[in-house]
Amino acid sequence: MWPLNSNDPAKWRTNVGTYAHLKYGKVHLGVDLIYPQQSPAT
């Protein structure tokens, strides 16, 4: 597992993919949890 935050640039990750939303499948029987992308505030 890599650190999620670090002041050491050698530990930073680059070219990491980004996604429009996040989905957790089968959180409960017949239920998926989806966090949709939100537009930035204007």
C-alpha positions as CSV (number, residue, x, y, z in Angstrom):
1,M,0.0,0.0,0.0
2,W,1.3,3.4,-0.9
3,P,0.9,6.5,1.3
4,L,-2.1,8.6,0.4
5,N,-0.2,11.8,1.2
6,S,3.5,12.4,1.3
7,N,5.9,15.3,1.2
8,D,8.4,13.0,-0.6
9,P,8.1,13.4,-4.4
10,A,9.6,10.0,-4.9
11,K,6.5,8.5,-3.4
12,W,4.0,10.4,-5.5
13,R,2.1,8.6,-8.3
14,T,1.7,10.2,-11.7
15,N,-0.4,9.3,-14.8
16,V,-3.2,7.9,-12.5
17,G,-6.5,7.4,-14.2
18,T,-9.5,9.5,-13.2
19,Y,-13.1,8.5,-13.3
20,A,-16.5,10.2,-13.6
21,H,-18.1,8.3,-10.8
22,L,-17.4,5.6,-8.2
23,K,-19.5,2.5,-7.8
24,Y,-19.5,0.0,-4.9
25,G,-21.4,-3.1,-6.0
26,K,-23.6,-5.2,-3.7
27,V,-23.4,-3.0,-0.7
28,H,-26.5,-4.7,0.5
29,L,-28.7,-7.4,-1.2
30,G,-29.8,-5.8,-4.4
31,V,-28.2,-2.4,-3.6
32,D,-25.3,-0.7,-5.4
33,L,-23.8,2.5,-4.0
34,I,-22.8,5.1,-6.7
35,Y,-21.1,8.5,-6.1
36,P,-21.7,10.5,-9.2
37,Q,-19.4,13.2,-10.4
38,Q,-20.5,16.7,-9.5
39,S,-19.9,19.8,-11.5
40,P,-17.6,22.4,-9.8
41,A,-19.4,25.2,-8.0
42,T,-19.8,28.4,-9.9
